[in-house]
Amino acid sequence: MKNLTNMMKQAQEMQSKMAEMQDRLGDIEVTGQAGGGMVSIVTTAKHEVRSLSIDPSLINPEEAEMLEDLVVAAINDARAKAEARVQEETSQLMGGLKLPPGVKLPF
């Protein structure tokens, strides 16, 4: 019974740490870039866009499609970096705890 009590206590501590990590993710910023840095986007690890920067030389009505593609590429780059940071934070939180394949945190 003592083991069960310890497990419950550890689960509550882990839940508290996960909530703290979720709060911190809103403060972590990553920058995604495309076109050699001509388009950059800053997002949080919660995928909230903070800013978008476009080099003025790209703003040409005749090349709108290219600009749109670069914006999408920058967003995807930022998303990938944010996911990597979430995984880093989760790994630190879990302290090396091995999860079964396919289980991703936070849920």
C-alpha positions in Angstrom: 0.0 0.0 0.0 2.9 2.3 0.7 4.1 1.9 -2.9 0.7 2.9 -4.2 0.7 6.0 -2.0 4.2 6.9 -3.3 3.1 6.4 -6.9 0.0 8.7 -6.3 2.3 11.4 -4.8 4.7 11.2 -7.7 1.8 11.4 -10.2 0.5 14.5 -8.5 4.0 16.1 -8.5 4.3 15.2 -12.2 0.9 16.8 -13.0 2.0 19.9 -11.2 5.3 20.0 -13.1 3.4 19.5 -16.4 1.1 22.4 -15.7 4.2 24.6 -14.9 5.8 23.5 -18.1 2.7 24.4 -20.1 2.8 27.9 -18.7 6.5 28.2 -19.6 5.9 27.2 -23.2 4.0 30.5 -23.7 7.2 32.3 -22.9 9.6 30.3 -25.1 10.1 32.0 -28.4 11.5 30.4 -31.6 12.2 32.0 -34.9 11.5 30.3 -38.2 13.1 31.6 -41.4 12.8 31.1 -45.1 14.4 32.5 -48.2 17.8 32.9 -46.4 16.2 34.9 -43.6 14.3 37.2 -45.9 11.1 36.0 -44.2 11.1 35.3 -40.5 8.4 34.6 -38.0 8.6 34.5 -34.2 6.3 32.1 -32.4 6.0 30.7 -29.0 6.3 27.0 -28.2 2.5 27.1 -28.0 2.4 28.1 -31.7 1.3 31.7 -31.0 2.7 34.0 -33.7 4.4 37.0 -32.1 5.8 38.7 -35.2 6.4 38.4 -38.9 9.2 40.1 -40.8 9.4 40.4 -44.6 12.3 41.9 -46.4 10.9 44.8 -48.4 12.6 43.6 -51.6 10.2 40.6 -51.6 7.1 42.8 -51.7 6.3 42.8 -55.4 2.7 42.2 -56.5 3.8 40.1 -59.4 5.6 37.7 -57.1 2.9 37.3 -54.4 2.9 33.5 -54.8 6.6 33.3 -54.0 6.1 35.5 -50.9 3.2 33.4 -49.8 5.3 30.2 -50.1 8.1 31.8 -48.1 5.7 32.8 -45.3 4.3 29.3 -45.1 7.9 27.9 -45.1 8.8 30.2 -42.2 5.8 29.2 -40.2 6.5 25.5 -40.7 10.2 26.1 -39.7 9.0 27.9 -36.5 6.5 25.1 -35.8 9.2 22.4 -36.1 11.5 24.4 -33.8 8.7 24.9 -31.3 8.0 21.1 -31.3 11.7 20.4 -30.7 11.7 22.8 -27.7 8.5 21.2 -26.3 10.2 17.8 -26.5 13.3 19.2 -24.8 11.2 20.7 -22.0 9.3 17.4 -21.6 12.4 15.3 -21.5 13.9 17.6 -18.7 10.6 17.4 -16.8 10.4 13.6 -17.1 14.0 13.2 -15.9 14.9 10.5 -18.3 11.7 8.5 -17.8 11.3 6.2 -20.7 7.8 6.2 -22.3 6.5 3.5 -24.6 6.9 4.1 -28.3 4.3 6.5 -29.7 3.5 8.2 -26.4 4.1 11.9 -26.7 3.8 14.5 -24.0 2.3 16.9 -23.4 -0.9 15.1 -24.5 
